[in-house]
Amino acid sequence: MKKIPYRFVLSEEQMPTKWYNLRADMKSLPEPLLNPATLEPAKEEDLYPVFCKELARQELDNTTRYFDIPEEVLEIYKVYRPSPLMRAYNLEKVLGTPAKIYYKYEGNNTSGSHKLNSAVAQAYYAKQQGITSLTTETGAGQWGTALSEACAYFKIPLTVYMVKGSAEQKPYRKIAMQTFGADVVASPSNTTEAGRRILAEMPDTTGSLGCAISEAVEKAATTPNCRYVLGSVLNQVLLHQSIIGLEAKKAMEMLDEYPDVIIGCAGGGSNLGGLIAPFMKDRLEGRSNTEFIAVEPASCPSLTRGKYAYDFCDTGKITPMAKMYTLGCDFIPSPNHAGGLRYHGMSPIISKLYHDGYIKAVSVEQTRVFEAATLFSRVETILPAPESSHAIRAAIDEALRCKETGEAKTILFGLTGSGFFDMTAYNAYNTKTMTDYIPTDKELEISFEKLPKL
Ligand SMILES: *Cc1c(COP(=O)(O)O)cnc(C)c1O
C-alpha cells in the first residue's frame, strides 16, 4: 500500500495537454441545440453571431475525442495548475468513517473557482479570431472574475452583466472585476432591450442568471465584432473543464486509487461534467462501476424536479434551445437562496447521462449545506464556497452511510472554490437568520407551462 499524502499535486510535466470530449464515447448523444427561428438543429454558422468559430466547432463536435490545449492556454494553466488532490484525513477522522475521502481543490486562484479553466480558453479563441470585445453574465461573481482575469491577460475589453442581487451582496467581487479592467453592469439594467423589458414588468426584481444572459447576448449581437461567452452549461465549457477530471484520474492512478463514488455540485453542470468525464468513459466502456452523484440546491432543483425538455438557455429567449432538465427559463430562485447554483437548466450532456441512468441526483437545503461547510472549514482549514459545499454535504452523508454499513468506499468530490466573497451568506448561517425555501409543485407548474411547445 502506498502512503497517501494529505495533498498530492502532479508535476508541471504530468499535467494533461489535451482536453477530453466525453460526447465521443457516449452511447447515446445529447439532443442537438435547435435554432429557435427554424427549430432545425443549429449549424456551426448559426452559432457564429454569438460564439467565436473555434468554440462553435467545439460546441457541435460529438466525435473528436481529444482536443489539444493550445500552448498559450497551457501557459496560463501552469500558473495555477495542476490543482491539488487532497485526502481529507481530518474530515474522515471527525466523522469516524471507514470511507476514504478525496477532493480535487479548484479554489487556488484569484477567481476562487474552477471557472478560470474555461475562461482562459474562451478568451484565447476570441483573441485568435480577432474579436475586439466580449460580454458575459455572472451570478455569484466567480465566472465574471475568472473571465476578467482571462480578458486582462489577452487584452480584450469585457462587459459583465452581474445579477443585481449578487452585485448588492458582493460589492467586492465587482471591485475585483473592475481591477482586472472589466466594465460591470448590474442586471437587469436599462442598457439593453431585454433589461428594459424585464424592469418594466418587475421593477423590483433582484435579477436572475437567465436575465443577465439575455442582456449579455443582446449586447454581443448589437456590438460590432463582439461575442458572448458563457461559463457553464455548454458542451465547450464541459470540454475545457475536463482538465479537472483528467488531472484527478492521473493523480489517483499514481496513488493506486480509484473512486467508488464521485460527487459534484451542479449548477449548470460544468465542474461535475469536467470532473467525471474520464471516469465516466471507464463506466461507459464497462471498466468500472463508479457511482456519480450530482448535488443541487432544494431551492433550484433542475435535475430532481425539472422537466427534460427543450428550453431556452436565457430568459430573453434569444439563445439556441437546448434539450435539458429545466425549471423553465423564467424560473427565479427565491431571494433567500444564498448558495449559487441558481441556473434554471442543466448541461445537455449531464442531462442526458442523468436521463439514461448513469448519474444520480440529490437536492439539499441550504442550512444543511452551510452546516457541512462549517464542519469542513474547521477540520480541513479551507473556507469553502457555498456552491462547493453542496458536494461536501453529499460527501459527508455518503461517508456517514459508510460508517453505518462499515463499507470503506473511496469517495472523490469536487471542491470547486473558496468562499471568501460569501460572508453575507455565512453570516446569515452564523446568526441563524438563514432559512430554507423549497418551491411548491404549483410554483414549478406555472414555470413549466411556459416551456416552448415544439
Ligand atoms: C459556478 C460555480 C459552480 C457551479 O457551476 P457548474 O457549472 O455547475 O460547475 C460551482 N462552484 C463554484 C465555486 C462556482 O463558482
The ligand as a Gaussian input file, in Angstrom:
#p B3LYP/6-31G(d) Opt

LIG

0 1
 C      -20.054000      28.487000     -10.849000
 C      -19.675000      27.627000      -9.735000
 C      -20.278000      26.372000      -9.558000
 C      -21.377000      25.847000     -10.401000
 O      -21.194000      25.803000     -11.760000
 P      -21.133000      24.459000     -12.576000
 O      -21.147000      24.889000     -13.972000
 O      -22.342000      23.645000     -12.194000
 O      -19.882000      23.807000     -12.181000
 C      -19.845000      25.589000      -8.515000
 N      -18.907000      26.023000      -7.660000
 C      -18.314000      27.223000      -7.792000
 C      -17.277000      27.640000      -6.804000
 C      -18.681000      28.061000      -8.838000
 O      -18.096000      29.247000      -8.964000

